[in-house]
């Protein structure tokens, strides 16, 4: 029993031990994703969740791997601020709907709420700050919010790639 406790404490300490600092490639664009600390507690928690989804989506991009996520604003080349999370209900729902228990009778179709994520991207030396919202029609679910963040990450990749020279020039 005591041996297991010591073994688990050793494993925990080894997992928390800092490794060597990663070598940074000067060609990588450093991106920081954040949100402000204001607002109602539920809204703040939701924005922080979306900031985490967005960080994971940017870090997980495979195409080119030209970006790296950093922990603070001071070392970042690009700052992406999660401004707001919203829900919209489309005014028109197109489709046949679902079947009821009675054959031949369709159930009414209720419009699905769609997730909308609003962010602002800024980079010194690049153009003015850009406000971006997801273009996909993500459902109001955990997977939908992740999908909205992935869509924003794709848009951020295009924007950063288009302003790459100005961002790297401003770094020096």
PyMOL commands that set and color helices and strands:
alter all, ss='L'
color gray80, all
select helices_A, chain A and resi 2-16+41-59+142-162+164-171
alter helices_A, ss='H'
color red, helices_A
select strands_A, chain A and resi 29-34+67-69+78-89+113-123+130-133+138-139
alter strands_A, ss='S'
color yellow, strands_A
deselect
rebuild
show_as cartoon
